[in-house]
């Protein structure tokens, strides 16, 4: 099984089994003949009367991802209006929401709890608080933003445009996910993270750091590179979800898939919003 660029996917539980289902199919494992009276999508143990957990399907992935994004969207809207009414909440919401979200992802990844519904939804709520406040700071002139909340709508449309575009690319096989492509994307992702950390450290000693986030030509190029890497990361995420369905991973693993996709969507949205703000400043 190929390794996703998203660490959440690498530790999801797996069940080996027959059958074949692709990302976008209706069910996984439903075509297997029932044995010992079990329903399709389950595997009965002939030595016990307890059937195995139902296998994950694409419907589970879509439903749980939708719920996760719904929680994120609601909390983001609430955060946005709370900060607009009380600007002093902006920094605490951005820092607090970001740190809590990051901590939950680390806990889920290293604690092997990616399929935990409570953790996934808590992450969505924390990231919603983070994104709502950050979006206002990017667009409100009182925070040095560019002005105009329309920028947020453009960033949302751009984010989902990239998401569905890459889904079409994956489904049509225009770009095939190979081990070589996986290594390239993971390597690029690591490189970008190192540059971000280096720029952050450098900003403590010189104004603007390496110029990766100051709105200049280098910053525009860097944001475009980040958007490109995030877009290609979707291919690996789709492929990983596809293989989990084929392997008949348990139904609750869909929460881990939802978490992984949401992480990539959040990163992509922030980068698109940042890039649009650069051009608005011009």
ZAMARGU-4260 file (C-alpha; in steps of 0.2 Angstrom, whole numbers, plus 5000, padded with zeros to 4 digits):
<rodrens>
0) 5000/5000/5000 | 5007/5017/4995 | 5010/5030/5009 | 5000/5046/5009 | 5008/5063/5011
5) 4996/5066/5025 | 5002/5057/5041 | 4984/5054/5047 | 4982/5041/5033 | 4997/5031/5037
10) 4991/5025/5053 | 4973/5021/5049 | 4967/5003/5054 | 4966/4991/5040 | 4957/4974/5037
15) 4963/4963/5024 | 4950/4955/5013 | 4944/4951/4996 | 4934/4961/4984 | 4938/4977/4975
20) 4931/4994/4976 | 4937/5011/4970 | 4935/5028/4977 | 4919/5033/4970 | 4910/5016/4970
25) 4894/5013/4980 | 4900/5000/4992 | 4915/4990/4997 | 4914/4971/4999 | 4895/4970/4996
30) 4898/4958/4981 | 4904/4945/4992 | 4892/4930/4995 | 4885/4929/5012 | 4893/4915/5023
35) 4886/4908/5039 | 4871/4920/5036 | 4880/4936/5038 | 4875/4952/5028 | 4885/4959/5014
40) 4899/4970/5020 | 4903/4960/5035 | 4914/4945/5039 | 4908/4932/5051 | 4919/4921/5061
45) 4913/4903/5060 | 4919/4900/5078 | 4909/4914/5086 | 4892/4921/5084 | 4898/4939/5083
50) 4900/4946/5065 | 4915/4957/5061 | 4912/4976/5059 | 4905/4982/5043 | 4918/4987/5030
55) 4920/5005/5025 | 4912/5011/5010 | 4913/5027/4999 | 4896/5033/5007 | 4904/5032/5024
60) 4919/5043/5018 | 4907/5056/5010 | 4895/5057/5025 | 4909/5058/5038 | 4919/5071/5028
65) 4903/5081/5026 | 4899/5081/5044 | 4917/5086/5048 | 4917/5100/5036 | 4900/5105/5043
70) 4906/5107/5060 | 4921/5117/5054 | 4910/5128/5044 | 4898/5132/5058 | 4912/5136/5071
75) 4921/5146/5058 | 4906/5157/5055 | 4903/5159/5074 | 4921/5163/5076 | 4921/5176/5062
80) 4906/5186/5069 | 4913/5185/5087 | 4929/5192/5082 | 4921/5205/5071 | 4911/5211/5087
85) 4926/5210/5098 | 4943/5212/5089 | 4953/5207/5105 | 4948/5189/5102 | 4957/5188/5086
90) 4974/5183/5092 | 4968/5171/5105 | 4956/5162/5093 | 4970/5161/5080 | 4984/5155/5092
95) 4972/5144/5103 | 4962/5136/5089 | 4978/5133/5079 | 4988/5125/5093 | 4973/5114/5099
100) 4970/5108/5081 | 4988/5104/5079 | 4989/5095/5096 | 4973/5085/5092 | 4981/5079/5075
105) 4997/5074/5084 | 4987/5065/5097 | 4977/5056/5084 | 4992/5051/5074 | 5004/5045/5087
110) 4990/5038/5098 | 4983/5029/5083 | 4966/5037/5086 | 4962/5044/5069 | 4946/5035/5068
115) 4940/5042/5084 | 4924/5052/5080 | 4926/5064/5095 | 4944/5069/5091 | 4940/5072/5073
120) 4925/5083/5077 | 4935/5092/5091 | 4948/5095/5078 | 4935/5102/5066 | 4929/5114/5079
125) 4946/5120/5084 | 4951/5123/5066 | 4934/5132/5063 | 4938/5144/5077 | 4956/5147/5069
130) 4950/5149/5052 | 4936/5161/5056 | 4947/5173/5066 | 4961/5171/5053 | 4949/5175/5038
135) 4944/5191/5047 | 4962/5196/5050 | 4966/5194/5032 | 4951/5204/5026 | 4948/5217/5040
140) 4958/5233/5037 | 4959/5236/5056 | 4970/5221/5057 | 4980/5227/5042 | 4970/5216/5030
145) 4966/5220/5013 | 4947/5224/5016 | 4932/5216/5008 | 4925/5200/5014 | 4922/5194/4996
150) 4940/5188/4997 | 4934/5174/5009 | 4921/5168/4996 | 4934/5168/4982 | 4946/5157/4993
155) 4932/5145/4997 | 4927/5143/4979 | 4946/5141/4974 | 4948/5128/4988 | 4934/5117/4983
160) 4938/5120/4964 | 4955/5113/4967 | 4948/5098/4977 | 4935/5093/4964 | 4947/5096/4950
165) 4960/5084/4958 | 4946/5072/4961 | 4942/5072/4943 | 4960/5070/4938 | 4961/5055/4950
170) 4945/5047/4944 | 4950/5049/4925 | 4967/5042/4928 | 4975/5058/4920 | 4989/5057/4933
175) 4992/5040/4941 | 4997/5038/4959 | 5014/5029/4958 | 5027/5026/4971 | 5038/5038/4962
180) 5025/5052/4962 | 5022/5048/4981 | 5040/5050/4985 | 5041/5067/4975 | 5025/5074/4984
185) 5031/5069/5001 | 5048/5076/4998 | 5041/5092/4992 | 5030/5093/5007 | 5044/5090/5019
190) 5054/5104/5010 | 5040/5116/5011 | 5038/5113/5030 | 5057/5115/5033 | 5056/5132/5023
195) 5041/5138/5033 | 5050/5134/5050 | 5066/5142/5043 | 5057/5158/5038 | 5048/5158/5055
200) 5065/5157/5064 | 5073/5170/5053 | 5059/5182/5055 | 5064/5184/5074 | 5081/5191/5068
205) 5077/5200/5052 | 5062/5209/5046 | 5051/5197/5034 | 5063/5182/5037 | 5067/5175/5020
210) 5053/5184/5011 | 5042/5169/5010 | 5027/5178/5018 | 5029/5197/5015 | 5019/5198/4999
215) 5033/5200/4987 | 5037/5190/4971 | 5046/5176/4982 | 5031/5175/4993 | 5019/5174/4978
220) 5029/5160/4971 | 5030/5151/4987 | 5011/5151/4990 | 5009/5145/4972 | 5021/5130/4976
225) 5011/5127/4992 | 4995/5127/4983 | 5002/5115/4970 | 5009/5103/4983 | 4992/5103/4993
230) 4983/5100/4976 | 4994/5085/4972 | 4992/5079/4990 | 4974/5076/4987 | 4979/5063/4974
235) 4988/5053/4987 | 4973/5055/5000 | 4961/5049/4987 | 4972/5034/4983 | 4974/5030/5001
240) 4955/5031/5004 | 4953/5020/4989 | 4965/5007/4995 | 4957/5007/5013 | 4940/5003/5004
245) 4948/4989/4994 | 4956/4982/5010 | 4939/4982/5018 | 4945/4993/5032 | 4932/4995/5047
250) 4918/5007/5044 | 4925/5019/5058 | 4941/5021/5048 | 4931/5034/5037 | 4933/5046/5051
255) 4952/5045/5049 | 4949/5048/5030 | 4938/5063/5034 | 4952/5070/5046 | 4965/5068/5033
260) 4955/5077/5019 | 4950/5091/5031 | 4968/5094/5036 | 4973/5096/5017 | 4958/5107/5014
265) 4962/5119/5028 | 4980/5121/5022 | 4974/5124/5004 | 4961/5137/5010 | 4974/5146/5020
270) 4987/5147/5006 | 4974/5152/4993 | 4967/5166/5005 | 4985/5172/5008 | 4989/5172/4989
275) 4973/5182/4985 | 4977/5194/4999 | 4994/5197/4990 | 4986/5202/4974 | 4973/5213/4983
280) 4987/5223/4991 | 4994/5226/4974
</rodrens>
